[in-house]
Amino acid sequence: MSDAGSGSQRLVLPSEYETLERVDEILLGCEHFKTLDGKTQNEVALAMIEAVTNAVVHGNRLDKDKKVTVNCEWDPDEIRISVHDEGEGFDESCVWDPTDEEHCMKCSGRGVFIMRATMDEVEFEMSEETGTTVRMRKITKGAGDGTGGEV
């Protein structure tokens, strides 16, 4: 695995569907991300897309006056992503399990589940005054083959 060093990227995005098309910009700017195997790249990208989608749609409720801030930091051993919205937050205990038979055919509601399934750590910090921040961490030591992969 090549050593991509340490670094960070930051994007501040409007709360609109078109924002979701720009999420990959932050990952493509992450040198360490490019060294990871395709499976790990896909897991990180999927978690980030889910977090930004939740921030835009559920957190900020597509209010174009509210912003979503995405931060990505990396070093040779891990990638850390935080996504912050300006919404009111949510009750984590009300997030249902999409693998439950009662919910498995619903069209939405899998974002938190996917983030937890693809990342090594996922934490939520919520404030009605300042919004919600999701912090995710993916241990990447040993997840690179030096050739990158498809996102």
C-alpha positions as CSV (number, residue, x, y, z in Angstrom):
1,M,0.0,0.0,0.0
2,S,1.3,3.4,-0.8
3,D,1.5,5.9,2.0
4,A,-0.9,8.7,1.2
5,G,0.0,10.6,4.3
6,S,-2.5,12.7,6.3
7,G,-4.9,15.3,5.1
8,S,-8.4,16.7,5.1
9,Q,-11.1,18.0,2.8
10,R,-14.2,20.1,3.6
11,L,-17.3,20.9,1.6
12,V,-20.2,23.2,2.6
13,L,-23.2,22.3,0.5
14,P,-26.8,23.6,0.1
15,S,-29.7,21.4,1.2
16,E,-30.9,20.2,-2.2
17,Y,-31.0,17.0,-4.1
18,E,-28.3,18.2,-6.5
19,T,-25.9,18.3,-3.6
20,L,-25.8,14.5,-3.5
21,E,-24.1,14.5,-6.9
22,R,-21.1,16.3,-5.4
23,V,-20.5,14.0,-2.4
24,D,-17.8,12.1,-4.3
25,E,-15.8,15.3,-4.8
26,I,-14.6,15.1,-1.2
27,L,-13.6,11.4,-1.4
28,L,-11.8,12.0,-4.7
29,G,-9.8,14.7,-3.1
30,C,-8.6,12.3,-0.4
31,E,-5.3,10.8,-1.4
32,H,-5.6,7.9,1.1
33,F,-9.0,7.0,-0.3
34,K,-7.5,6.4,-3.7
35,T,-5.1,3.7,-2.3
36,L,-7.9,1.6,-0.8
37,D,-9.3,-1.6,-2.3
38,G,-12.6,-1.3,-4.2
39,K,-14.6,-2.9,-1.4
40,T,-13.4,-0.4,1.2
41,Q,-13.9,2.5,-1.2
42,N,-17.5,1.4,-1.8
43,E,-18.2,1.1,1.9
44,V,-16.9,4.6,2.7
45,A,-18.6,6.2,-0.2
46,L,-21.9,4.5,0.6
47,A,-21.8,5.6,4.2
48,M,-21.0,9.2,3.2
49,I,-23.8,9.3,0.7
50,E,-26.3,8.0,3.2
51,A,-25.1,10.5,5.8
52,V,-25.3,13.5,3.4
53,T,-28.7,12.3,2.1
54,N,-30.0,12.1,5.7
55,A,-28.6,15.6,6.4
56,V,-30.2,17.2,3.3
57,V,-33.5,15.4,3.3
58,H,-34.3,14.6,7.0
59,G,-32.1,17.1,8.9
60,N,-32.5,20.2,6.9
61,R,-35.7,19.1,5.1
62,L,-34.4,20.4,1.7
63,D,-34.3,24.0,3.1
64,K,-31.9,25.7,0.7
65,D,-31.1,28.3,3.4
66,K,-29.6,25.6,5.6
67,K,-26.2,24.1,4.8
68,V,-24.6,20.6,5.2
69,T,-20.9,20.6,6.1
70,V,-18.9,17.5,5.2
71,N,-15.4,17.0,6.6
72,C,-13.1,14.1,5.7
73,E,-9.8,13.6,7.5
74,W,-7.4,10.8,6.9
75,D,-4.1,9.2,7.7
76,P,-2.5,6.0,6.6
77,D,-4.6,4.0,9.1
78,E,-8.1,5.4,8.9
79,I,-10.6,7.8,7.3
80,R,-12.8,10.0,9.6
81,I,-15.9,11.6,8.2
82,S,-18.3,14.0,9.8
83,V,-21.5,15.4,8.3
84,H,-23.3,18.3,10.0
85,D,-26.8,19.6,9.3
86,E,-28.7,22.5,10.8
87,G,-31.8,20.5,11.6
88,E,-33.5,19.7,14.9
89,G,-32.1,16.2,15.3
90,F,-33.9,13.0,15.8
91,D,-34.6,10.3,18.4
92,E,-32.1,7.5,17.7
93,S,-34.4,5.0,19.5
94,C,-37.1,5.7,16.9
95,V,-34.9,4.4,14.0
96,W,-36.3,1.1,13.1
97,D,-34.4,-2.0,12.0
98,P,-34.8,-2.4,8.2
99,T,-34.1,-6.1,8.4
100,D,-37.2,-6.6,10.6
101,E,-39.9,-8.3,8.6
102,E,-42.3,-5.5,9.3
103,H,-40.0,-2.9,7.7
104,C,-38.0,-4.8,5.1
105,M,-40.1,-3.8,2.1
106,K,-40.2,-0.1,2.9
107,C,-38.7,2.2,0.3
108,S,-36.6,4.2,2.8
109,G,-35.2,4.1,6.3
110,R,-31.9,2.2,5.8
111,G,-29.4,5.1,6.0
112,V,-28.4,4.7,9.7
113,F,-28.3,0.9,9.3
114,I,-26.0,1.2,6.2
115,M,-23.7,3.6,7.9
116,R,-23.3,1.3,10.9
117,A,-22.9,-1.8,8.6
118,T,-20.1,-0.2,6.5
119,M,-18.1,1.8,8.9
120,D,-16.2,0.8,12.1
121,E,-17.6,3.6,14.3
122,V,-20.7,5.8,13.9
123,E,-21.8,8.4,16.5
124,F,-24.5,11.0,16.5
125,E,-24.4,14.3,18.3
126,M,-27.7,16.2,18.3
127,S,-28.7,19.6,19.3
128,E,-32.0,21.4,18.5
129,E,-30.0,24.7,18.5
130,T,-27.0,23.7,16.3
131,G,-28.1,20.7,14.4
132,T,-26.9,17.1,14.1
133,T,-23.5,15.8,13.4
134,V,-22.7,12.2,12.4
135,R,-19.1,11.1,12.9
136,M,-17.9,8.0,11.2
137,R,-14.6,6.2,11.2
138,K,-13.3,3.5,9.0
139,I,-10.1,1.7,9.9
140,T,-8.2,1.3,6.6
141,K,-4.8,-0.1,7.7
142,G,-4.4,-3.1,5.5
143,A,-7.3,-2.2,3.2
144,G,-5.2,-0.9,0.4
145,D,-3.7,-2.8,-2.5
146,G,-2.1,0.3,-4.0
147,T,-4.3,0.1,-7.1
148,G,-7.4,1.9,-5.8
149,G,-10.7,0.6,-7.1
150,E,-14.0,1.7,-8.4
151,V,-16.4,3.9,-6.5
